[in-house]
Amino acid sequence: MGICDQRSVIVTGAGRGLGRAHAVALAAAGASVVVNDLGVAQDGSDPSDTPAQQVVDEITANGGVAVASTHDVADWDSAGEMVQLALESFGRLDAVVNNAGIVRDRMFVNSEESEWEAVLRVHVMGHAAPARHAAAHWRKLSKAGEAVDARIINTSSGAGLMGSIAQAAYSAAKGAIASMTLVQAAELGRIGVTANALAPAARTRMTEEAFADMMAEVDEDSFDAMDPANVSPLVVWLASPASAGVTGRVFEVEGGIVGIAEGYRHGPRVDKGARWEPEELTEVVGALLDEAAEPTPVYGAG
């Protein structure tokens, strides 16, 4: 018996890296998996169904159940078709793992409109569209009187939580995903859906290029902290019935570390009871900064 027996899960961007590791681990835990991947190069070009099918073949060779999907998760209608594929293939849908993403690394002052559009589309719409169609299905079940125990598992990033030099668009998109997760958790809990996000550190096509030294593979006798498979146990747990009481959280995962990120919260404040004069605020803001906790440095800031 696996922790995800009888569960049906969609994993986007599952042809390589983290998504592949999640799909394989979920299948090993008993889930039926929709392996979604456009099969594109890192810059979004040259789509191919090969990566998704290769993961499906790997899962089925090990006795698991999976189907391939090459739907564009950032396209509203295509994302809906992917959700329908899960329902038609497995008769149910219990979790959506939103993992697909791209990068366009560039210093902010050199960034281009097309780069912003591409990154925001894949990350933000690529998370929103699949979850929206899945949520509509789960709401329909709930309204019909059926018990729902479903999951949205999003992928944010340390860049989205703290920012990352030369990754303004990526950081903005990943920050949006963290905020969206909070809203999904607040709105969907009443129908039996939880929403959580990951901020993983692992070896992927994106991180190998940006952080080559950190992501280098280690010798086989050492613990490979950057192996994407290190992140997948938490994904499996979050997709399972065991996580039913956990929602609205962002988990930081790296190697053997699992933590919970503590995001924006109300800090020190002063209430004058009337409108401030601009000249007064130099002293007031200075006092607030002295009392407030220091922010975590932006990644790559030195």
Backbone as numpy.savetxt, mean C-alpha at the origin, in Angstrom:
# Nx Ny Nz CAx CAy CAz Cx Cy Cz
-4.39 -26.55 7.48 -5.23 -25.36 7.48 -4.36 -24.11 7.48
-4.63 -23.17 6.56 -3.89 -21.93 6.51 -4.70 -20.80 7.11
-4.02 -19.73 7.51 -4.69 -18.61 8.16 -5.65 -17.88 7.22
-5.48 -18.09 5.91 -6.37 -17.45 4.92 -7.18 -18.46 4.13
-7.39 -19.64 4.67 -8.22 -20.64 3.98 -9.60 -20.06 3.66
-10.09 -20.35 2.48 -11.40 -19.93 2.00 -11.49 -18.43 1.75
-10.37 -17.73 1.77 -10.36 -16.29 1.48 -9.97 -16.07 0.02
-10.50 -15.02 -0.57 -10.14 -14.63 -1.93 -9.54 -13.23 -1.87
-8.36 -13.08 -2.49 -7.61 -11.83 -2.35 -7.11 -11.36 -3.71
-7.22 -10.06 -3.96 -6.59 -9.42 -5.11 -5.29 -8.79 -4.65
-4.22 -9.01 -5.39 -2.95 -8.33 -5.14 -2.56 -7.60 -6.42
-2.43 -6.28 -6.35 -2.04 -5.51 -7.53 -0.52 -5.34 -7.57
-0.01 -5.18 -8.78 1.44 -5.09 -8.94 2.15 -6.34 -8.44
1.54 -7.50 -8.71 1.99 -8.75 -8.10 2.92 -9.57 -8.98
3.40 -9.00 -10.07 4.27 -9.76 -10.95 5.70 -9.83 -10.49
6.10 -8.89 -9.63 7.49 -8.83 -9.18 7.53 -8.27 -7.76
8.71 -8.33 -7.15 8.97 -7.63 -5.90 8.02 -7.94 -4.78
7.58 -6.88 -4.09 6.70 -7.05 -2.94 5.39 -7.73 -3.32
4.78 -7.31 -4.43 3.50 -7.89 -4.82 3.58 -9.38 -5.08
4.64 -9.80 -5.76 4.84 -11.22 -6.00 4.98 -11.97 -4.68
5.79 -11.43 -3.76 5.97 -12.08 -2.47 4.66 -12.19 -1.71
3.85 -11.12 -1.76 2.54 -11.16 -1.09 1.64 -12.23 -1.69
1.57 -12.28 -3.02 0.70 -13.24 -3.69 1.09 -14.68 -3.35
2.38 -14.96 -3.40 2.87 -16.31 -3.10 2.57 -16.68 -1.65
2.81 -15.74 -0.73 2.57 -16.01 0.69 1.08 -16.20 0.98
0.24 -15.39 0.37 -1.20 -15.53 0.57 -1.70 -16.88 0.06
-1.22 -17.29 -1.11 -1.61 -18.59 -1.65 -1.15 -19.71 -0.74
0.07 -19.60 -0.21 0.58 -20.62 0.69 -0.23 -20.70 1.98
-0.85 -19.57 2.34 -1.69 -19.53 3.54 -3.13 -19.94 3.27
-3.43 -20.37 2.04 -4.73 -20.92 1.72 -5.64 -20.02 0.92
-5.20 -18.79 0.61 -6.06 -17.87 -0.14 -6.04 -18.19 -1.63
-7.15 -17.91 -2.30 -7.20 -17.88 -3.75 -6.84 -16.46 -4.17
-5.95 -16.32 -5.14 -5.34 -15.02 -5.41 -5.54 -14.59 -6.86
-5.98 -13.34 -7.03 -5.92 -12.68 -8.32 -4.57 -11.97 -8.38
-3.71 -12.43 -9.28 -2.37 -11.86 -9.44 -2.46 -10.81 -10.54
-2.49 -9.55 -10.13 -2.64 -8.46 -11.09 -1.30 -7.80 -11.38
-0.99 -7.64 -12.65 0.20 -6.90 -13.04 0.11 -6.55 -14.52
0.36 -5.29 -14.84 0.39 -4.88 -16.24 1.65 -5.38 -16.94
2.65 -5.77 -16.16 3.88 -6.27 -16.74 4.70 -5.21 -17.43
4.59 -3.96 -16.94 5.30 -2.88 -17.60 6.72 -2.73 -17.07
7.54 -2.04 -17.85 8.86 -1.66 -17.37 8.70 -0.64 -16.25
9.80 -0.34 -15.58 9.72 0.55 -14.43 9.19 1.93 -14.80
9.37 2.35 -16.04 8.87 3.65 -16.46 7.44 3.59 -16.98
6.80 2.42 -16.87 5.41 2.27 -17.27 5.21 1.85 -18.71
6.28 1.55 -19.45 6.16 1.19 -20.87 6.17 -0.33 -21.04
5.86 -0.76 -22.25 5.97 -2.17 -22.68 5.17 -3.14 -21.82
3.84 -2.98 -21.78 3.02 -3.91 -20.99 3.11 -5.34 -21.52
3.01 -6.30 -20.58 3.09 -7.72 -20.93 2.34 -8.52 -19.88
1.68 -9.60 -20.31 0.99 -10.45 -19.35 1.91 -11.49 -18.72
3.17 -11.51 -19.12 4.08 -12.56 -18.66 4.33 -12.56 -17.16
4.66 -11.42 -16.53 4.95 -11.47 -15.09 3.79 -12.01 -14.26
2.57 -11.57 -14.51 1.42 -12.07 -13.75 1.24 -13.57 -13.96
1.33 -14.02 -15.20 1.14 -15.44 -15.47 2.25 -16.29 -14.86
3.46 -15.77 -14.83 4.55 -16.51 -14.21 4.31 -16.73 -12.72
3.77 -15.74 -12.05 3.46 -15.89 -10.62 2.31 -16.87 -10.43
1.32 -16.79 -11.30 0.22 -17.76 -11.23 0.75 -19.18 -11.42
1.62 -19.36 -12.38 2.19 -20.69 -12.63 2.98 -21.18 -11.41
3.69 -20.28 -10.77 4.45 -20.64 -9.57 3.51 -21.08 -8.45
2.43 -20.33 -8.27 1.47 -20.66 -7.21 0.79 -21.99 -7.48
0.32 -22.18 -8.70 -0.39 -23.43 -9.01 0.54 -24.63 -8.97
1.81 -24.45 -9.33 2.77 -25.55 -9.25 2.98 -26.01 -7.82
2.74 -25.11 -6.87 2.89 -25.44 -5.46 1.56 -25.81 -4.81
0.55 -26.06 -5.64 -0.73 -26.52 -5.13 -1.71 -25.43 -4.77
-1.38 -24.17 -5.08 -2.27 -23.06 -4.76 -3.24 -22.75 -5.88
-4.07 -21.74 -5.64 -5.11 -21.34 -6.59 -4.90 -19.87 -6.93
-4.82 -19.58 -8.22 -4.59 -18.19 -8.64 -5.02 -18.01 -10.08
-5.38 -16.76 -10.41 -5.66 -16.38 -11.78 -4.90 -15.09 -12.07
-4.54 -14.90 -13.33 -3.79 -13.72 -13.73 -4.74 -12.60 -14.16
-4.31 -11.38 -13.90 -5.05 -10.19 -14.32 -4.06 -9.17 -14.85
-4.36 -8.59 -16.01 -3.55 -7.51 -16.54 -4.36 -6.22 -16.61
-5.37 -6.11 -15.76 -6.19 -4.91 -15.73 -5.37 -3.71 -15.27
-5.69 -2.55 -15.82 -5.08 -1.30 -15.40 -5.81 -0.82 -14.15
-5.18 -0.93 -12.99 -5.86 -0.64 -11.73 -6.14 0.85 -11.55
-5.46 1.70 -12.31 -5.70 3.14 -12.21 -6.84 3.61 -13.12
-7.37 2.70 -13.92 -8.53 2.99 -14.76 -9.78 2.51 -14.04
-10.74 3.40 -13.87 -11.91 3.11 -13.04 -12.65 1.85 -13.50
-12.96 1.78 -14.78 -13.72 0.64 -15.28 -12.89 -0.64 -15.26
-11.63 -0.52 -15.59 -10.75 -1.70 -15.60 -10.60 -2.27 -14.19
-10.49 -1.39 -13.20 -10.40 -1.87 -11.82 -11.67 -2.61 -11.41
-12.81 -2.12 -11.89 -14.06 -2.81 -11.61 -14.11 -4.18 -12.26
-13.57 -4.27 -13.46 -13.51 -5.58 -14.13 -12.61 -6.55 -13.37
-11.55 -6.06 -12.76 -10.66 -6.91 -11.97 -11.39 -7.47 -10.75
-12.16 -6.61 -10.10 -12.96 -7.08 -8.96 -13.96 -8.14 -9.42
-14.56 -7.91 -10.56 -15.51 -8.88 -11.09 -14.82 -10.19 -11.42
-13.58 -10.13 -11.91 -12.82 -11.35 -12.19 -12.65 -12.19 -10.94
-12.35 -11.55 -9.82 -12.21 -12.28 -8.56 -13.51 -12.96 -8.18
-14.61 -12.25 -8.33 -15.92 -12.80 -7.96 -16.30 -13.96 -8.87
-16.03 -13.81 -10.16 -16.37 -14.87 -11.10 -15.46 -16.08 -10.93
-14.21 -15.85 -10.60 -13.24 -16.95 -10.49 -13.39 -17.72 -9.19
-13.66 -16.99 -8.10 -13.61 -17.61 -6.78 -14.93 -17.53 -6.01
-15.91 -16.81 -6.57 -17.22 -16.73 -5.91 -17.29 -15.76 -4.76
-16.18 -15.08 -4.45 -16.16 -14.16 -3.33 -14.93 -13.28 -3.43
-14.91 -12.22 -2.64 -13.73 -11.38 -2.51 -13.64 -10.94 -1.07
-12.49 -11.18 -0.45 -12.33 -10.88 0.97 -11.29 -9.80 1.26
-10.38 -9.56 0.34 -9.35 -8.56 0.59 -8.78 -8.04 -0.71
-8.40 -6.76 -0.68 -7.68 -6.14 -1.78 -6.36 -5.63 -1.23
-5.27 -6.10 -1.79 -3.93 -5.62 -1.43 -3.47 -4.70 -2.54
-3.51 -3.41 -2.30 -3.09 -2.42 -3.28 -1.59 -2.20 -3.16
-0.86 -2.65 -4.17 0.60 -2.62 -4.12 1.23 -1.97 -5.35
0.50 -1.89 -6.45 1.08 -1.39 -7.70 1.59 0.04 -7.55
2.75 0.31 -8.18 3.29 1.66 -8.10 4.42 1.87 -9.09
4.75 3.14 -9.31 5.88 3.52 -10.15 6.61 4.68 -9.47
7.79 5.01 -9.96 8.50 6.19 -9.47 8.97 7.03 -10.65
9.14 8.30 -10.38 9.76 9.24 -11.31 10.68 10.11 -10.47
11.82 9.58 -10.06 12.70 10.29 -9.14 13.33 11.50 -9.81
13.16 12.66 -9.17 13.73 13.90 -9.70 13.62 14.97 -8.61
14.61 15.82 -8.52 14.52 16.93 -7.59 13.30 17.78 -7.93
12.65 18.32 -6.91 11.38 19.00 -7.09 11.46 20.10 -8.15
12.52 20.87 -8.13 12.61 22.00 -9.05 12.75 21.56 -10.50
13.12 20.32 -10.72 13.26 19.79 -12.09 12.08 18.91 -12.51
11.13 18.70 -11.63 10.04 17.77 -11.92 9.13 18.30 -13.02
8.55 17.37 -13.78 7.70 17.72 -14.92 6.25 17.35 -14.66
5.35 18.06 -15.30 3.92 17.80 -15.14 3.58 16.34 -15.45
4.15 15.81 -16.52 3.83 14.44 -16.92 4.25 13.43 -15.86
5.35 13.72 -15.16 5.83 12.83 -14.11 4.87 12.85 -12.92
4.42 14.03 -12.55 3.45 14.13 -11.46 2.16 13.39 -11.81
1.69 13.59 -13.03 0.45 12.95 -13.44 0.57 11.43 -13.42
1.70 10.91 -13.91 1.88 9.46 -13.96 1.94 8.85 -12.57
2.72 9.47 -11.68 2.89 8.92 -10.33 1.59 8.99 -9.54
0.92 10.13 -9.59 -0.34 10.26 -8.85 -1.40 9.32 -9.40
-1.42 9.15 -10.72 -2.41 8.25 -11.32 -2.23 6.83 -10.82
-1.02 6.31 -10.95 -0.80 4.90 -10.61 -0.98 4.65 -9.12
-0.43 5.53 -8.30 -0.50 5.29 -6.86 -1.87 5.63 -6.28
-2.33 6.85 -6.50 -3.56 7.28 -5.84 -4.79 6.65 -6.50
-4.95 6.84 -7.81 -6.09 6.21 -8.47 -5.96 4.69 -8.48
-4.72 4.19 -8.57 -4.50 2.75 -8.56 -4.81 2.11 -7.22
-4.88 2.90 -6.17 -5.36 2.42 -4.88 -6.86 2.66 -4.72
-7.30 3.85 -5.14 -8.70 4.21 -4.92 -9.67 3.36 -5.74
-9.36 3.14 -7.01 -10.33 2.48 -7.89 -10.61 1.03 -7.48
-9.58 0.18 -7.27 -9.90 -1.19 -6.86 -10.65 -1.25 -5.53
-10.22 -0.43 -4.56 -10.87 -0.44 -3.25 -12.31 0.05 -3.36
-12.54 1.05 -4.20 -13.90 1.58 -4.35 -14.85 0.52 -4.90
-14.43 -0.22 -5.92 -15.30 -1.26 -6.49 -15.49 -2.41 -5.51
-14.43 -2.77 -4.79 -14.57 -3.82 -3.79 -15.51 -3.38 -2.67
-15.37 -2.13 -2.22 -16.22 -1.62 -1.15 -17.69 -1.61 -1.56
-17.96 -1.27 -2.82 -19.34 -1.28 -3.30 -19.92 -2.69 -3.24
-19.11 -3.68 -3.58 -19.55 -5.07 -3.49 -19.83 -5.45 -2.04
-18.93 -5.08 -1.14 -19.12 -5.44 0.27 -20.31 -4.73 0.88
-20.55 -3.49 0.48 -21.72 -2.77 0.98 -23.01 -3.44 0.51
-23.01 -3.91 -0.73 -24.19 -4.61 -1.25 -24.47 -5.86 -0.43
-23.40 -6.61 -0.09 -23.58 -7.79 0.74 -24.13 -7.42 2.11
-23.59 -6.37 2.70 -24.03 -5.94 4.02 -25.48 -5.52 4.01
-25.88 -4.78 2.97 -27.27 -4.36 2.87 -28.22 -5.53 2.69
-27.70 -6.62 2.12 -28.51 -7.83 1.94 -28.56 -8.68 3.19
-27.89 -8.24 4.24 -27.92 -8.96 5.51 -26.82 -9.97 5.69
-25.86 -10.02 4.76 -24.75 -10.96 4.89 -23.64 -10.37 5.74
-23.02 -11.21 6.54 -21.89 -10.76 7.35 -20.68 -10.53 6.46
-20.01 -9.41 6.65 -18.83 -9.06 5.87 -17.63 -8.98 6.80
-16.54 -9.60 6.38 -15.28 -9.56 7.14 -14.16 -9.35 6.13
-14.07 -8.12 5.63 -13.24 -7.83 4.47 -12.11 -6.87 4.83
-11.12 -6.79 3.91 -9.90 -6.04 4.18 -9.48 -5.19 2.98
-9.06 -3.97 3.27 -8.30 -3.17 2.32 -6.91 -3.00 2.91
-5.89 -3.39 2.15 -4.51 -3.29 2.60 -3.76 -2.43 1.58
-3.44 -1.23 1.96 -2.80 -0.28 1.07 -1.29 -0.25 1.28
-0.59 0.32 0.32 0.87 0.43 0.42 1.27 1.89 0.36
1.63 2.42 1.52 2.20 3.75 1.60 3.72 3.59 1.57
4.45 4.43 2.27 5.91 4.38 2.24 6.45 5.31 3.32
7.68 5.04 3.74 8.34 6.00 4.60 8.42 7.36 3.93
8.53 7.36 2.60 8.55 8.62 1.85 7.23 9.37 2.03
6.13 8.64 2.11 4.83 9.27 2.29 4.62 9.79 3.70
5.33 9.21 4.66 5.18 9.60 6.05 6.14 10.72 6.45
7.37 10.65 5.93 8.39 11.62 6.32 8.93 12.44 5.15
8.64 12.02 3.93 9.20 12.68 2.75 10.53 12.07 2.37
10.92 12.23 1.11 12.17 11.67 0.62 12.75 12.58 -0.46
13.99 12.94 -0.30 14.65 13.82 -1.25 14.58 13.22 -2.66
14.30 14.05 -3.64 14.20 13.70 -5.06 12.99 12.81 -5.35
12.04 12.75 -4.41 10.84 11.94 -4.62 9.59 12.72 -4.19
9.48 13.96 -4.63 8.35 14.78 -4.21 7.02 14.19 -4.67
6.93 13.78 -5.93 5.67 13.23 -6.45 5.34 11.91 -5.76
6.34 11.06 -5.63 6.14 9.77 -4.97 5.74 9.97 -3.51
6.41 10.89 -2.82 6.09 11.17 -1.42 4.67 11.69 -1.28
4.28 12.60 -2.18 2.93 13.15 -2.14 1.89 12.06 -2.36
2.14 11.18 -3.31 1.20 10.11 -3.60 1.08 9.14 -2.44
2.21 8.78 -1.84 2.19 7.83 -0.74 1.58 8.45 0.52
1.77 9.77 0.70 1.09 10.45 1.80 -0.42 10.45 1.61
-0.85 10.64 0.36 -2.27 10.61 0.06 -2.87 9.24 0.38
-2.11 8.19 0.10 -2.58 6.83 0.38 -2.77 6.63 1.88
-1.84 7.14 2.68 -1.98 7.01 4.13 -3.25 7.71 4.61
-3.50 8.92 4.11 -4.70 9.65 4.51 -5.96 8.95 4.02
-5.94 8.44 2.80 -7.09 7.73 2.27 -7.42 6.51 3.12
-6.39 5.84 3.61 -6.60 4.67 4.45 -7.39 5.02 5.71
-7.07 6.16 6.32 -7.78 6.59 7.52 -9.27 6.81 7.23
-9.56 7.42 6.08 -10.95 7.68 5.72 -11.68 6.37 5.42
-11.02 5.47 4.70 -11.64 4.17 4.42 -11.97 3.44 5.71
-11.05 3.46 6.66 -11.28 2.77 7.94 -12.48 3.38 8.66
-12.56 4.71 8.67 -13.65 5.38 9.38 -15.00 5.14 8.73
-15.03 5.12 7.40 -16.30 5.01 6.69 -16.80 3.58 6.55
-15.89 2.63 6.41 -16.29 1.27 6.03 -16.38 0.30 7.20
-15.95 0.74 8.38 -16.00 -0.17 9.52 -17.39 -0.66 9.84
-18.39 0.17 9.60 -19.77 -0.21 9.95 -20.30 -1.35 9.08
-19.65 -1.61 7.94 -20.11 -2.73 7.11 -19.16 -3.91 7.18
-18.22 -3.88 8.12 -17.35 -5.03 8.33 -16.06 -5.03 7.53
-15.61 -3.84 7.10 -14.39 -3.72 6.31 -13.35 -2.97 7.11
-12.14 -3.52 7.22 -11.04 -2.80 7.82 -10.13 -2.26 6.72
-9.40 -1.20 7.04 -8.44 -0.62 6.10 -7.16 -0.27 6.85
-6.06 -0.79 6.39 -4.75 -0.50 6.97 -3.76 -0.29 5.84
-2.61 0.27 6.18 -1.59 0.53 5.16 -0.24 0.04 5.67
0.63 -0.23 4.71 2.01 -0.63 5.00 2.94 0.49 4.56
4.03 0.64 5.31 5.15 1.47 4.86 6.37 0.55 4.89
6.56 -0.22 3.81 7.59 -1.26 3.83 8.95 -0.75 3.35
9.98 -1.39 3.84 11.33 -1.19 3.30 11.80 -2.56 2.81
12.01 -2.67 1.49 12.38 -3.96 0.91 13.00 -3.74 -0.46
13.59 -4.78 -0.99 14.24 -4.72 -2.30 13.20 -4.86 -3.41
13.06 -3.82 -4.21 12.17 -3.85 -5.37 12.90 -3.17 -6.52
12.28 -3.19 -7.69 12.90 -2.47 -8.82 13.07 -0.99 -8.50
12.12 -0.42 -7.77 12.19 0.99 -7.45 13.30 1.29 -6.45
13.37 0.49 -5.38 14.35 0.79 -4.32 15.76 0.39 -4.71
15.90 -0.63 -5.56 17.25 -1.02 -5.99 17.94 0.11 -6.74
17.16 0.88 -7.49 17.75 1.98 -8.25 18.04 3.18 -7.36
17.10 3.47 -6.44 17.24 4.66 -5.60 18.21 4.46 -4.44
18.28 3.24 -3.92 19.10 2.97 -2.73 19.93 1.70 -2.95
20.80 1.75 -3.94 21.51 0.55 -4.39 22.31 -0.12 -3.27
23.04 0.65 -2.50 23.88 0.06 -1.44 23.03 -0.60 -0.37
21.98 0.08 0.06 21.12 -0.46 1.11 20.42 -1.74 0.66
20.07 -1.81 -0.62 19.26 -2.92 -1.12 20.10 -4.08 -1.66
21.40 -3.98 -1.60 22.25 -5.06 -2.12 21.97 -6.37 -1.40
21.97 -7.46 -2.15 21.73 -8.77 -1.55 22.90 -9.18 -0.67
22.59 -9.96 0.37 23.62 -10.42 1.29 23.92 -11.89 1.00
24.97 -12.41 1.63 25.30 -13.81 1.39 24.24 -14.71 2.01
24.17 -15.92 1.52 23.06 -16.82 1.86 23.04 -17.23 3.33
24.13 -17.04 4.05 24.17 -17.41 5.47 23.69 -16.28 6.38
23.43 -15.11 5.83 23.00 -13.96 6.63 21.51 -13.69 6.41
20.90 -13.06 7.40 19.50 -12.67 7.26 19.42 -11.51 6.27
18.65 -11.70 5.21 18.50 -10.68 4.18 17.35 -9.77 4.57
17.68 -8.67 5.26 16.65 -7.79 5.80 15.82 -7.13 4.71
16.36 -7.01 3.51 15.64 -6.34 2.43 14.87 -7.29 1.51
14.83 -8.55 1.84 14.04 -9.51 1.07 12.57 -9.11 1.16
11.88 -8.91 0.03 10.46 -8.53 0.07 9.59 -9.52 0.84
10.00 -10.77 0.88 9.20 -11.78 1.57 9.10 -11.51 3.06
9.98 -10.67 3.61 9.89 -10.33 5.03 8.63 -9.52 5.34
8.13 -8.80 4.36 6.95 -7.95 4.56 5.66 -8.76 4.48
5.68 -9.84 3.73 4.45 -10.56 3.39 3.73 -11.21 4.56
4.41 -11.70 5.60 3.65 -12.27 6.72 2.64 -11.30 7.33
2.99 -10.03 7.42 2.04 -9.06 7.95 0.86 -8.89 6.98
1.13 -8.90 5.68 0.05 -8.81 4.70 -0.90 -9.99 4.84
-0.34 -11.18 4.99 -1.16 -12.38 5.16 -2.02 -12.25 6.42
-1.41 -11.81 7.51 -2.16 -11.65 8.76 -3.26 -10.63 8.62
-2.94 -9.49 8.00 -3.95 -8.45 7.82 -5.10 -8.92 6.93
-4.82 -9.79 5.97 -5.86 -10.30 5.09 -6.71 -11.38 5.75
-6.29 -11.88 6.88 -6.95 -13.01 7.53 -8.03 -12.55 8.51
-8.87 -13.47 8.98 -9.86 -13.12 10.00 -9.23 -12.67 11.31
-7.98 -13.04 11.56 -7.33 -12.70 12.83 -7.17 -11.21 13.04
-7.20 -10.43 11.98 -6.94 -8.98 12.08 -8.22 -8.16 12.18
-9.34 -8.79 12.45 -10.64 -8.10 12.38 -10.72 -6.85 13.25
-10.00 -6.81 14.36 -10.11 -5.66 15.26 -9.13 -4.55 14.98
-8.38 -4.65 13.89 -7.32 -3.67 13.60 -7.69 -2.88 12.36
-7.79 -1.57 12.49 -8.12 -0.75 11.33 -7.60 0.67 11.52
-7.36 1.34 10.39 -6.91 2.72 10.42 -5.47 2.89 10.87
-4.63 1.88 10.65 -3.24 1.93 11.09 -2.29 1.89 9.89
-1.11 2.47 10.08 -0.04 2.37 9.10 1.11 1.62 9.76
1.45 0.48 9.19 2.50 -0.38 9.74 3.81 -0.16 9.01
4.88 0.05 9.76 6.21 0.11 9.18 6.85 -1.28 9.30
7.35 -1.80 8.20 7.88 -3.16 8.16 9.23 -3.14 7.45
10.23 -3.70 8.09 11.57 -3.79 7.50 12.30 -4.96 8.13
12.70 -5.93 7.31 13.42 -7.08 7.84 12.58 -7.80 8.88
13.10 -7.88 10.11 12.36 -8.50 11.20 11.61 -7.50 12.06
11.52 -6.25 11.62 10.88 -5.19 12.41 9.45 -4.99 11.94
8.52 -4.97 12.89 7.15 -4.56 12.64 6.83 -3.44 13.62
6.39 -2.32 13.12 6.04 -1.20 13.98 4.80 -0.50 13.49
4.26 0.37 14.32 3.10 1.18 13.95 3.53 2.63 13.89
3.32 3.26 12.75 3.66 4.66 12.59 2.65 5.52 13.33
3.15 6.55 14.00 2.28 7.50 14.68 2.30 8.80 13.89
1.23 9.06 13.18 1.19 10.17 12.25 0.79 11.48 12.90
0.29 12.37 12.07 -0.10 13.68 12.58 -1.11 13.55 13.72
-0.87 14.31 14.78 -1.80 14.39 15.91 -1.73 15.80 16.45
-2.76 16.22 17.17 -2.76 17.57 17.72 -1.61 17.71 18.71
-0.81 18.73 18.53 0.31 19.01 19.41 0.03 20.23 20.28
1.09 20.87 20.76 0.91 22.05 21.63 0.18 23.17 20.90
-0.62 23.92 21.64 -1.38 25.01 21.04 -1.62 26.10 22.07
-1.91 27.28 21.60 -2.22 28.42 22.44 -3.49 29.07 21.91
-4.42 29.37 22.79 -5.67 30.01 22.39 -5.75 31.39 23.05
-5.68 32.43 22.25 -5.78 33.80 22.75 -7.23 34.19 23.05
-8.16 33.49 22.39 -9.56 33.86 22.55 -9.96 35.03 21.69
-9.05 35.45 20.82 -9.31 36.56 19.91 -8.32 36.44 18.74
-8.48 37.28 17.72 -7.60 37.22 16.58 -6.20 37.71 16.95
-5.20 36.97 16.46 -3.81 37.35 16.72 -3.38 38.49 15.82
-2.48 39.32 16.32 -1.77 40.29 15.50 -0.52 39.60 14.94
-0.17 39.84 13.69 0.99 39.16 13.12 2.25 39.30 13.97
2.47 40.48 14.55 3.68 40.71 15.33 3.75 39.84 16.58
2.60 39.45 17.11 2.57 38.62 18.31 3.06 37.19 18.05
2.93 36.75 16.81 3.12 35.33 16.52 4.58 34.91 16.54
5.51 35.84 16.44 6.92 35.45 16.52 7.20 34.75 17.85
6.77 35.35 18.93 7.00 34.77 20.26 6.13 33.53 20.47
4.89 33.60 20.03 3.96 32.48 20.24 4.43 31.23 19.50
4.75 31.38 18.21 5.20 30.22 17.43 6.52 29.70 17.95
7.40 30.58 18.36 8.66 30.14 18.94 8.45 29.27 20.16
7.51 29.66 21.03 7.21 28.87 22.23 6.60 27.52 21.87
5.72 27.51 20.86 5.12 26.25 20.42 6.18 25.30 19.86
7.10 25.83 19.07 8.16 24.99 18.50 9.07 24.42 19.60
9.31 25.21 20.65 10.12 24.72 21.75 9.45 23.55 22.46
8.11 23.57 22.50 7.36 22.54 23.20 7.09 21.32 22.32
7.02 21.51 21.02 6.66 20.42 20.10 7.81 19.44 19.91
7.45 18.20 19.60 8.47 17.19 19.28 9.12 17.52 17.95
10.39 17.21 17.83 11.10 17.41 16.56 10.57 16.43 15.51
10.29 16.89 14.29 9.83 15.97 13.25 10.93 15.01 12.83
10.52 13.84 12.38 11.48 12.89 11.83 12.10 13.48 10.56
13.43 13.42 10.41 14.05 14.03 9.22 13.56 13.39 7.92
13.53 14.19 6.90 13.20 13.70 5.55 14.28 12.71 5.11
13.87 11.60 4.50 14.84 10.62 4.03 15.76 11.25 2.99
17.05 11.03 3.17 18.03 11.55 2.23 18.46 12.97 2.51
17.95 13.57 3.59 18.28 14.96 3.88 19.65 15.11 4.53
20.30 14.02 4.89 21.64 14.08 5.44 21.66 14.11 6.95
